[in-house]
Amino acid sequence: MKYINFEKSIQTFADYVIKEAKINLAKKDNQDGKLANSLTSKISQTSSEFIVKFFMENYGIFQDKGVRGVESYYADKATSGSPFSYKSKGGKFGLKGMPPPKAFDKWTVRKGLAPRDKRGRFLPRKTLDFLIARSIFKKGIRATSFFSEPLKMGEKIFADQFLKALAKDIENRKQ
């Protein structure tokens, strides 16, 4: 059985969630747009249900839900309830499990970060990358909820539309 109106309303819902998530990323200073460009959805239908799947870069879930640090975490509700956390796995100076400093190299260049030491000399980029990685390891990553907020809002907004579209499809089927 084809549910044309219901399928259209689900597609509209998926488009809404992705559009709002992209807007949220733009507001939160998404540096290169890679995460925003990776947001997509796919709707599939089985004999008894419609399934909406959303896709994004792997790190998007960490941006959305946040990551608790080893020593502390951001005190907002979203980050404190995050299922993700850094865990110290020992190693020299207790930093095993820390994100790799080289992952921040392009970001520091793009941001134009060039701090100086006490004598006024520029810090080496590798040092800066390490300091950023260690800070993230200790403090964690603040949750942005760039995706989960539009998803919840979309569910609220489109709930009535889903029911109306389904009723219209059933009514058309009877005729």
N, C-alpha and C positions, 0 to 999 in steps of 0.2 A: 504494500500500500504506500502510495506517495503522499507525503505531507509537505506540499509545496510551500504553503504559508508559514508553517512551523520552521521549515528549513531556512527560509528567508529571514525569519526573526532570529534564529540562532546565528546566522551569518552576520546580521546586523549587530548582535551582541558581541561576537568575536571581534568585529571591526572596531566597535566602540572601545573595548578593553585595550586593544593594541594602540589605537589612536591616543587614548588617555595616558597609557604607559609611556608612550613616546613624548608626550607633552611633559609628563613628570620628569623624565630623564633630561629633557632640555632645560627645565627649571633648576635641576640639581647639578648643572654644569657637567654634563656627560662630555668628556674631553674629545674623543675622536668619533663618536657616533656609531661605533662598531656594535655596541649592545643594542642601541635603538634600531639599527638597520637589520639586526638579526631576529627581531620579533616577528613571528609569523603564527598563523593558526591553521589547523586542519580539522575539517568536520567529516566524520565518517558515520555511516548508518548501518546498523545491524538489523535483524528482523524485528527487534523489540525496543531499540534505543538509539539515540543520537549521541555521539561522543565528540566533544570538542577538546582538541589538544592544542596547547600553546607551546611554542618552541622559542628558545633564545640561546645566546652564548652560555657556556657552562658557568661562568662566573656570575651571571645575572642573578641566580638564586641567592648567592652570598650578598650581593648588593641589596637585594630586596629584603631578605630576612635578617641580615647582619651576622656578625661573628663575634662571639665573646672572647676577650683576650685572656692571657694567662694570669695576669695580675689584677686586672679590673676590666670593666666593660661600661659602655655608655648606659646611663641610668634610665633611658626611655623604655617604655613598655615593650615596644617591638624588638629591640635588641636584647633585653633581658630574657625574653621568652624564646630566643633563637635556638634552634636545634643544633646549631653549629658553634664550635669553639676550638680555639687553638689549645693544644696540650703540649707542655714541655716534655720532651722525650729524653731528657738528660743531655749528654754530649758536653763538649767544652763550653763552659759558662752557662749551661742550661738552655742553650738556644736551638737545640735540635728540634725540628718541627716548625721552625720559623719560615715564613715565605722567602723564596729566593730573592736576594737583593737585586739581581740583574733584571727581575721582572719590572722594576721601577725605573730603569735607566731611561727608556724612551719618554716615560711620563715626566721625569724631572727635566729633561731637555725641552719637551713641549711646553711645560709650565714656565720655563726660564728660571728655574731655581738655581741660585748660585750664592749660597751663604758664605760668609767669611768667618775665620777664626778670630781669636782675641788679638792677634797681631795685624789683622786686616788682610790676610792672605785668603784666597779662595780655597774652599774645601775641595779635595778631589771628589769627582763624581761618584766613584766607588764608595767613598766614605759616606757621602750623602745618601746613596741608595741603601747602604747598610743601616744607617740611622733610621730611615723611614721604615724599612722592613722590621727592624727591632721594635719601633714604636707601635706598628700595627700588630705585631706578635703580642706585645704586652697589653695594649689597650683594646684591640679588636677593631672591627669595622662597624660603624653605625648603620643600623637598618634604615633604608630609604623608603621602603614600602611602595616603590614606584610601580610595581605590578599588582601587588595584593590589594591595594586600595581601589584601583579601577575595577578589579575583578569583583570585589564585594559590592561596590556601587552598581556595577552592571547587573549583578544578580538581583539587586533590589529594584532597579529601574525596569528591567526587562521581564520580571516575573509575570506581571499582568499581560504583557504582550505575548508571552509564550502561551498562556492559557487561551487568550483570544484567538491567536493564530491556529492553535490546535482545534478549538471549537469550530472555527471556520472551515478547516480541512475536513473535519468529521461531517459537518453539515453539507459540504459540497459532495462528499462521498455518498451520502444518502440519496442525493438527487439524481 
